[in-house]
Amino acid sequence: MEFYNKTGKMALGSRLRRLSELITEQAGKVYGYYDVDMQPKWFPVFYVLSAGEEKSITQIAQEIGHSHPSVSTIVKEMMKRGLVQESPGKTDGRKNYIKLSVQGLAINDRIRDQYTDVNAAIENALNETQYNIWKAIEEWEFLLEQKDLLSRVQDERKLRERKDVEVVAYEPKYQTAFKQLNVDWISQYFKMEETDYKSLDHPKEYILDKGGHILIALYKNEPVGTCALIKMDDHTFELAKMAVGANAKGKGIGWILGNAAIELAKQHSAKKLYLESNTILKPAINLYHKLGFKKVTGTPSPYERCNIQMELNL
């Protein structure tokens, strides 16, 4: 058990597998004790067929929550042992159905006492424990159906990496990064336009000197993302030039920048944020929706690539 003390909760799957293997090994001895010729892993398939109804592989898999290949393998093993038999369906001859054989039915008739004793033994074992593992398993199955383990790990990674993200105001030393980040994402999906070059080559004249702002996201002190607030009037900024480097995807940089831009706009008494984008940029559109932006019909855009306009009331 020293291994699990060292690894902690991250070895949960391995420890559950160890417990499963232990119970399976001991269950095999129980079948032997009752002189029942069956392997523990066959039991779910055997049980769903025990009522005497024939079922397809797909039906069995759905009922016991196993994969189709897994059930297919078990059925083949049980057929070799003579416990089940396969036959064309009565209503659909193209499908094969599985049912207990005469030998399987014979086991079904004499396994009842084993069921009774095993259930009682498990109940007694559960009563000896402080935590009911059966209920805990139900809870874990529910939790992982609502949000799988990968999603949970991804969220934790974002939280950890966000601690190394800092959003700072634009300085001339970030001009190269500001331009390159935008050129990279624009060139990936569209083509650079004249308006792009003006603002990216001369951000001071086209954005800052006109009352706008530029934010730079630093990850471990390296610029990995950017966005700009371009002043449209006394109460409105355009959220523009948002870009995140390919090497920083998945860290929540866009979300951090978006929220920082919203807070900055509020600090400057803005009542509205406006943006232009393209619907092929699904992650970006989803981000804007999460930030609270709604689709609007605005004035014609100077950008060829724009096919959606959105606004956020502050």
Secondary structure, 3 states (H helix, E strand, C coil): CHHHHHHHHHHHHHHHHHHHHHHHHHHHHHHHHCCCCCCHHHHHHHHHHCCCCCECHHHHHHHHCCCHHHHHHHHHHHHHCCCEEEEECCCCCCCEEEEECHHHHHHHHHCHHHHHHHHHHHHHHHHCCCCCHHHHHHHHHHHHHHCCHHHHHHHHHHHHHHCCEEEEECCHHHHHHHHHHHHHHHHHHCCCCHHHHHHHHCHHHHHHCCCCEEEEEEECCEEEEEEEEEEEECCEEEEEEEEECHHHCCCCHHHHHHHHHHHHHHHCCCCEEEEEECCCCHHHHHHHHHHCCEEECCCCCCCCCCCEEEEEEC
